[in-house]
Amino acid sequence: MEHISYKGLEFEPYIKNEEIQKEVKRVASEITRDCGNEKPLFLCVLNGAFIFAADLFRSVDFESEISFIRYKSYSGMSSTGEVKEVLGLTESIEGRTVIIVEDIVDTGLTATQLIESLKTKNPKQIKLATLLFKPDSSTCGLVPDYVCFNIPSKFIIGYGLDLDGLARNLPDIYILSKDNK
Ligand code: IMP
């Protein structure tokens, strides 16, 4: 993996796709253990989680469904602190197990707001699965149920994560380089 540059910023290799796939399989087996008999609804939070959700959903072999919701809180490399729902949930989740699939839990604002809004629809239970978790950035005390990788509070791109819409198609994950001025 080579250093890459987006919008004048340097990024260095961080997590290879093979490692990601290994952790996705681990999380899939934890979800199978906990929710395999629940016919859960996986709820992918667009845009960033679409690649993780596709790999995770294909790694479980019990009866389940997937749906999509869109939230937006980031502009450039930082959270705006304001979370907007751009595409809502259409299915009923009453009495169901819902597994939220996030790309990254940073401040935790997006996931906390989503969980609060889902709770008003009377699900049986809500679980949160995330590819990446920045424990030091969390401002809500939220701890995801399933985490592929805990990472430091640095900006990362690739495997669905973007810098202003770019870099989502990189198979591996890259981290903002220390060399940026
Ligand atoms: P939170 O509401 O602060 O937890 O942020 C959630 C959203 O911010 C994620 O779903 C991402 O879209 C975005 N985000 C947070 N950290 C990063 C990052 O390091 N790279 C790219 N997007 C990020």
Boltz pocket constraint, residues with backbone or C-beta under 6 A from the ligand:
constraints:
  - pocket:
      binder: B
      contacts: [[A, 48], [A, 73], [A, 74], [A, 79], [A, 102], [A, 103], [A, 104], [A, 105], [A, 106], [A, 107], [A, 108], [A, 109], [A, 110], [A, 111], [A, 154], [A, 155], [A, 156], [A, 157], [A, 161], [A, 162], [A, 163]]
      max_distance: 6.0
